[in-house]
Amino acid sequence: MNQSHFFIPPQAYKLGEVIAENINSDRQIILTTHSSDLLKGIISKSTGVQLIRINRIKDINHAHILNTNEVLEISNNPLLASTRVLEGLFYKSTIIVEADADSIFYKRIADKLENSDNIHFVHAHNKQTVSKLIKPYINLGVRFSAIIDFDAIRVRSEFKNILQNFNVSTEEITLILEKQEKIVTYIESDEPKKRLEILKEKLQNEIDKLNTSSDEPDNLILNTSRELKRIRESSNAWSDYKKNGIVSLDQSSKILFNDIDTICKSYGLFIVPVGELESWLIDDIPYSSNKSKWITKALEKISDLDIKDKPIEIFMKEIIEYLNSNE
């Protein structure tokens, strides 16, 4: 059965349900489709679905199968079901990012570049769950990569888990974690007592402002709450590195990071060198710790921005080149 594609999503979903309801032990249905809504409808009503994806590389067809249990894992897993994982199965390649704002931003940047029209963007809600999204893409032969913020290297166990899920070799993981430990030691070497004294000073300044201000109580509460959030973030040893990335490292740590970065890129794992999403395009869009406000400003300006030769263009071109490297 070759399914036509002139259905709006609700109709495609309903058609999927109808098809699934007609499957039984005496009847097997083989269906070709590029509609994730149709597929979702089928999965919602049937526990006996297998997915077969055929990739044509040069003149050779490669078939990949997602068996029934693996399909059920996607439909029953809240994380996989709540993201757009299934849609990625119908694209040439997929880029996994940490958050929804990241997927919107990187998609808009990719749209300004060549060879990006068949790339799907999917978010994992946070960096800890990025690696959980890759299994379906591996099994179905979908070329994929991931973008993670600089501070993803902070927690050894979490970073190791990501590396393992990206099938980084054991020897290279050992090498990476040795370098990661040295970078973390450098970043966290600041004397905690010194950071505590700075924190006390900032808090005292806020208390003094409250005691002397004639502003309305509601405004004082709002402004103080915002300032306390900024103070809390700045008191973390990783705050500068999360905001600025590798430029905040000393020379030896930069070399260590570049070594890590080179290996990770060869496996499709791309670490944001400027720190995090809000640090891209810093000359055009001021950094803000409020991601919602930043992404709103970014989306308003991004269409008219010239990104040629800027770090974000270089970064995205590297990812697109990696995704197309198997052709």
RODO-2510 file (C-alpha; in nm, 4 decimals, decimal comma):
residues 327
     n   res          X          Y          Z
     1     m     0,0000     0,0000     0,0000
     2     n     0,1445     0,3351    -0,1035
     3     q    -0,0091     0,6097     0,1090
     4     s    -0,0899     0,9413    -0,0591
     5     h     0,0341     1,2534     0,1181
     6     f    -0,2659     1,4823     0,0712
     7     f    -0,3849     1,4405     0,4297
     8     i    -0,3725     1,7076     0,6948
     9     p    -0,2062     1,5751     1,0168
    10     p    -0,5295     1,4853     1,2044
    11     q    -0,6571     1,2975     0,8986
    12     a    -0,3271     1,1139     0,8580
    13     y    -0,3335     1,0179     1,2267
    14     k    -0,6921     0,8908     1,1955
    15     l    -0,6037     0,6931     0,8834
    16     g    -0,3203     0,5332     1,0799
    17     e    -0,5647     0,4280     1,3501
    18     v    -0,7992     0,2740     1,0911
    19     i    -0,5138     0,0828     0,9288
    20     a    -0,3938    -0,0493     1,2662
    21     e    -0,7451    -0,1625     1,3591
    22     n    -0,7488    -0,3807     1,0479
    23     i    -0,4335    -0,5686     1,1427
    24     n    -0,4846    -0,9151     1,2929
    25     s    -0,3119    -1,2514     1,3130
    26     d    -0,4364    -1,3421     0,9656
    27     r    -0,3588    -1,0143     0,7946
    28     q    -0,0339    -0,8241     0,7461
    29     i    -0,0205    -0,4738     0,6024
    30     i     0,2877    -0,3300     0,4322
    31     l     0,2765     0,0458     0,3978
    32     t     0,5153     0,3034     0,2559
    33     t     0,4895     0,6564     0,3934
    34     h     0,6748     0,9736     0,4830
    35     s     0,4065     1,0832     0,7286
    36     s     0,4983     1,0718     1,0954
    37     d     0,1337     1,1482     1,1816
    38     l     0,0187     0,8362     0,9981
    39     l     0,2859     0,6355     1,1784
    40     k     0,1788     0,7756     1,5161
    41     g    -0,1793     0,6777     1,4446
    42     i    -0,0758     0,3214     1,3644
    43     i     0,1417     0,2907     1,6750
    44     s    -0,1381     0,4243     1,8958
    45     k    -0,3576     0,1274     1,8023
    46     s    -0,1125    -0,1526     1,7317
    47     t     0,1701    -0,3219     1,9230
    48     g     0,2917    -0,5166     1,6228
    49     v     0,4632    -0,2503     1,4138
    50     q     0,8018    -0,2840     1,2475
    51     l     0,9739     0,0060     1,0729
    52     i     1,2020    -0,0434     0,7754
    53     r     1,4003     0,2489     0,6414
    54     i     1,5871     0,2274     0,3104
    55     n     1,8820     0,4588     0,2614
    56     r     2,0260     0,4967    -0,0856
    57     i     2,3946     0,5880    -0,0698
    58     k     2,5399     0,6380    -0,4166
    59     d     2,4008     0,3375    -0,6081
    60     i     2,3473     0,1043    -0,3140
    61     n     2,0305     0,0622    -0,1052
    62     h     2,0767    -0,0062     0,2663
    63     a     1,7829    -0,1419     0,4692
    64     h     1,7580    -0,0810     0,8444
    65     i     1,4921    -0,2284     1,0727
    66     l     1,3393    -0,1021     1,3954
    67     n     1,1741    -0,4069     1,5470
    68     t     0,8424    -0,4188     1,7310
    69     n     0,9922    -0,3856     2,0792
    70     e     1,1999    -0,0853     1,9737
    71     v     0,8959     0,0844     1,8216
    72     l     0,7034     0,0232     2,1447
    73     e     0,9897     0,1696     2,3448
    74     i     0,9556     0,4956     2,1524
    75     s     0,5773     0,5114     2,1902
    76     n     0,5811     0,4187     2,5607
    77     n     0,8791     0,6312     2,6673
    78     p     0,7547     0,9752     2,7838
    79     l     1,0774     1,1428     2,6726
    80     l     1,0845     0,9884     2,3259
    81     a     0,7103     1,0279     2,2760
    82     s     0,7034     1,3935     2,3851
    83     t     0,9777     1,5040     2,1469
    84     r     0,9781     1,4895     1,7693
    85     v     1,1887     1,1751     1,7526
    86     l     0,9643     0,9948     1,5048
    87     e     0,9696     1,2849     1,2593
    88     g     1,3465     1,2467     1,2363
    89     l     1,3082     0,8986     1,0918
    90     f     1,1807     1,0540     0,7665
    91     y     1,4725     1,2933     0,7216
    92     k     1,8144     1,2405     0,5726
    93     s     1,9794     1,3381     0,8997
    94     t     1,8998     1,4698     1,2478
    95     i     2,0589     1,7161     1,4883
    96     i     1,9825     1,6588     1,8569
    97     v     1,9968     1,9628     2,0867
    98     e     1,9312     2,0236     2,4546
    99     a     1,6209     2,2434     2,4532
   100     d     1,3371     2,3616     2,2331
   101     a     1,4842     2,7118     2,2026
   102     d     1,8091     2,5553     2,0802
   103     s     1,6298     2,3616     1,8072
   104     i     1,4484     2,6743     1,6859
   105     f     1,7660     2,8832     1,6799
   106     y     1,9938     2,6291     1,5114
   107     k     1,7247     2,5486     1,2555
   108     r     1,6996     2,9171     1,1616
   109     i     2,0779     2,9381     1,1296
   110     a     2,0920     2,6201     0,9209
   111     d     1,8248     2,7599     0,6876
   112     k     2,0715     3,0332     0,5915
   113     l     2,3285     2,7743     0,4789
   114     e     2,3546     2,5284     0,1908
   115     n     2,2781     2,1549     0,2130
   116     s     2,0578     2,1896     0,5221
   117     d     1,7125     2,1381     0,3696
   118     n     1,6828     1,7712     0,4732
   119     i     1,7999     1,8010     0,8347
   120     h     1,5623     1,7443     1,1246
   121     f     1,6106     1,9178     1,4612
   122     v     1,4925     1,7476     1,7791
   123     h     1,5396     1,8548     2,1399
   124     a     1,5995     1,6291     2,4398
   125     h     1,4741     1,8686     2,7121
   126     n     1,8221     1,8766     2,8754
   127     k     2,1816     1,7650     2,8240
   128     q     2,1445     1,4583     3,0461
   129     t     1,8928     1,3027     2,8072
   130     v     2,0554     1,3895     2,4741
   131     s     2,2072     1,0435     2,4375
   132     k     1,8709     0,8723     2,5032
   133     l     1,7358     0,9978     2,1710
   134     i     2,0004     0,8465     1,9464
   135     k     1,9157     0,4738     1,9596
   136     p     1,6276     0,4854     1,7053
   137     y     1,8451     0,6829     1,4645
   138     i     2,1310     0,4362     1,4966
   139     n     1,9022     0,1382     1,4372
   140     l     1,7347     0,2939     1,1335
   141     g     2,0538     0,4285     0,9818
   142     v     1,9648     0,7955     1,0187
   143     r     2,2773     1,0085     1,0172
   144     f     2,2786     1,2182     1,3353
   145     s     2,4812     1,4606     1,5434
   146     a     2,4268     1,6462     1,8696
   147     i     2,4987     1,9932     2,0044
   148     i     2,5723     2,0268     2,3769
   149     d     2,6651     2,3307     2,5855
   150     f     3,0196     2,3778     2,7113
   151     d     2,9300     2,2821     3,0692
   152     a     2,8284     1,9330     2,9534
   153     i     3,1880     1,8342     3,0323
   154     r     3,1458     1,9400     3,3949
   155     v     3,0112     1,6136     3,5448
   156     r     3,2402     1,3226     3,4603
   157     s     2,9774     1,0457     3,4807
   158     e     2,7258     1,2339     3,2650
   159     f     2,9856     1,3253     3,0041
   160     k     3,1130     0,9671     2,9975
   161     n     2,7598     0,8407     2,9410
   162     i     2,7184     1,0705     2,6399
   163     l     3,0510     0,9548     2,4958
   164     q     2,9586     0,5893     2,5394
   165     n     2,6236     0,6372     2,3683
   166     f     2,8012     0,8000     2,0763
   167     n     3,0140     0,4855     2,0483
   168     v     3,3383     0,6676     2,1219
   169     s     3,6095     0,4059     2,1602
   170     t     3,7134     0,2997     2,5105
   171     e     4,0681     0,4251     2,4559
   172     e     3,9470     0,7654     2,3390
   173     i     3,6999     0,7939     2,6280
   174     t     3,9846     0,7321     2,8721
   175     l     4,1930     0,9986     2,6990
   176     i     3,9048     1,2468     2,6919
   177     l     3,8200     1,1996     3,0597
   178     e     4,1821     1,2519     3,1606
   179     k     4,1773     1,5873     2,9844
   180     q     3,8264     1,6666     3,1145
   181     e     3,9432     1,6132     3,4725
   182     k     4,2281     1,8603     3,4274
   183     i     3,9947     2,1244     3,2831
   184     v     3,7421     2,0784     3,5656
   185     t     4,0200     2,1012     3,8240
   186     y     4,1372     2,4273     3,6690
   187     i     3,7892     2,5775     3,6585
   188     e     3,6970     2,4722     4,0102
   189     s     4,0327     2,5672     4,1640
   190     d     3,9027     2,9065     4,2750
   191     e     3,9073     2,9273     4,6522
   192     p     3,5477     2,8684     4,7767
   193     k     3,6024     3,1096     5,0641
   194     k     3,6917     3,3820     4,8165
   195     r     3,3727     3,3201     4,6180
   196     l     3,1761     3,3212     4,9444
   197     e     3,3120     3,6630     5,0412
   198     i     3,2194     3,8029     4,7001
   199     l     2,8719     3,6531     4,7385
   200     k     2,8301     3,8135     5,0816
   201     e     2,9322     4,1512     4,9429
   202     k     2,6819     4,1332     4,6580
   203     l     2,4032     4,0272     4,8906
   204     q     2,4819     4,3076     5,1316
   205     n     2,4671     4,5564     4,8454
   206     e     2,1195     4,4330     4,7594
   207     i     2,0078     4,4621     5,1217
   208     d     2,1403     4,8205     5,1334
   209     k     1,9437     4,9030     4,8181
   210     l     1,6262     4,7631     4,9721
   211     n     1,6749     4,9655     5,2896
   212     t     1,7285     5,2930     5,1051
   213     s     1,4964     5,2574     4,8072
   214     s     1,1707     5,4511     4,7847
   215     d     1,0360     5,2349     4,5052
   216     e     0,7046     5,0506     4,5300
   217     p     0,7209     4,7157     4,7182
   218     d     0,6050     4,5191     4,4146
   219     n     0,8834     4,6638     4,2006
   220     l     1,1385     4,6023     4,4739
   221     i     1,0366     4,2384     4,5050
   222     l     1,0535     4,1852     4,1283
   223     n     1,3878     4,3601     4,0772
   224     t     1,5466     4,2000     4,3827
   225     s     1,4348     3,8537     4,2751
   226     r     1,5972     3,9065     3,9368
   227     e     1,9175     4,0338     4,0927
   228     l     1,9324     3,7424     4,3383
   229     k     1,9097     3,5031     4,0442
   230     r     2,2016     3,6800     3,8737
   231     i     2,4022     3,6725     4,1953
   232     r     2,3368     3,3018     4,2409
   233     e     2,4459     3,2266     3,8856
   234     s     2,7602     3,4391     3,9090
   235     s     2,8702     3,2729     4,2338
   236     n     2,9109     2,9390     4,0554
   237     a     3,2687     2,8562     3,9532
   238     w     3,1384     2,7633     3,6071
   239     s     2,9418     3,0831     3,5445
   240     d     3,2073     3,2557     3,3302
   241     y     3,2786     2,9384     3,1357
   242     k     2,9103     2,8679     3,0778
   243     k     2,8711     3,2214     2,9454
   244     n     3,1983     3,2573     2,7510
   245     g     3,3219     2,9063     2,6771
   246     i     3,6827     2,8384     2,5887
   247     v     3,7931     3,2037     2,5842
   248     s     3,7792     3,1983     2,9634
   249     l     4,0249     2,9067     2,9835
   250     d     4,3986     2,9474     3,0230
   251     q     4,6210     2,8371     2,7360
   252     s     4,6928     2,4853     2,8594
   253     s     4,3233     2,4212     2,9276
   254     k     4,2351     2,5500     2,5803
   255     i     4,4690     2,2926     2,4296
   256     l     4,3084     2,0187     2,6377
   257     f     3,9605     2,1266     2,5315
   258     n     4,0566     2,1422     2,1644
   259     d     4,1863     1,7847     2,1903
   260     i     3,8543     1,6736     2,3418
   261     d     3,6588     1,8719     2,0848
   262     t     3,8444     1,7184     1,7897
   263     i     3,7669     1,3624     1,9006
   264     c     3,4039     1,4413     1,9832
   265     k     3,3421     1,6043     1,6454
   266     s     3,4651     1,2935     1,4676
   267     y     3,1734     1,1082     1,6297
   268     g     2,9152     1,3788     1,5619
   269     l     2,9212     1,5328     1,9092
   270     f     2,9632     1,9108     1,8898
   271     i     3,0355     2,1155     2,2031
   272     v     2,9352     2,4835     2,1938
   273     p     3,2739     2,6627     2,2043
   274     v     3,1242     2,9971     2,3141
   275     g     2,9578     2,8423     2,6202
   276     e     2,5841     2,8225     2,5511
   277     l     2,3118     2,9291     2,3096
   278     e     2,2837     3,2846     2,4413
   279     s     2,6526     3,3519     2,3739
   280     w     2,6252     3,3170     1,9977
   281     l     2,5961     3,6395     1,7955
   282     i     2,7132     3,8363     2,0980
   283     d     2,8018     4,1390     1,8797
   284     d     2,4467     4,1596     1,7441
   285     i     2,2326     4,0246     2,0287
   286     p     2,3473     4,1010     2,3873
   287     y     2,3902     3,8024     2,6174
   288     s     2,1058     3,7366     2,8593
   289     s     2,0700     3,4722     3,1281
   290     n     1,6995     3,4732     3,0439
   291     k     1,6845     3,2291     2,7513
   292     s     1,3198     3,3051     2,6683
   293     k     1,3869     3,6764     2,6236
   294     w     1,7093     3,6114     2,4337
   295     i     1,5564     3,3696     2,1838
   296     t     1,2703     3,6114     2,1178
   297     k     1,5169     3,8883     2,0301
   298     a     1,7304     3,6472     1,8277
   299     l     1,4392     3,5266     1,6165
   300     e     1,3340     3,8858     1,5485
   301     k     1,6777     3,9753     1,4139
   302     i     1,8176     3,6551     1,2700
   303     s     1,6608     3,6824     0,9245
   304     d     1,8432     4,0083     0,8553
   305     l     2,1742     3,9135     1,0201
   306     d     2,4803     3,8518     0,8071
   307     i     2,6463     3,5468     0,9672
   308     k     2,9139     3,4979     0,7027
   309     d     3,2462     3,3972     0,8612
   310     k     3,1038     3,4400     1,2115
   311     p     3,1629     3,1632     1,4674
   312     i     2,8037     3,0383     1,4435
   313     e     2,8314     2,9931     1,0654
   314     i     3,1600     2,8059     1,0980
   315     f     3,0131     2,5862     1,3730
   316     m     2,6980     2,4959     1,1788
   317     k     2,8907     2,4356     0,8564
   318     e     3,1066     2,1828     1,0397
   319     i     2,7970     1,9971     1,1576
   320     i     2,6347     1,9957     0,8132
   321     e     2,9603     1,8754     0,6589
   322     y     2,9762     1,5923     0,9131
   323     l     2,6158     1,4890     0,8396
   324     n     2,6884     1,4807     0,4665
   325     s     3,0249     1,3043     0,5014
   326     n     2,8881     0,9546     0,4311
   327     e     2,7812     1,0390     0,0799
***
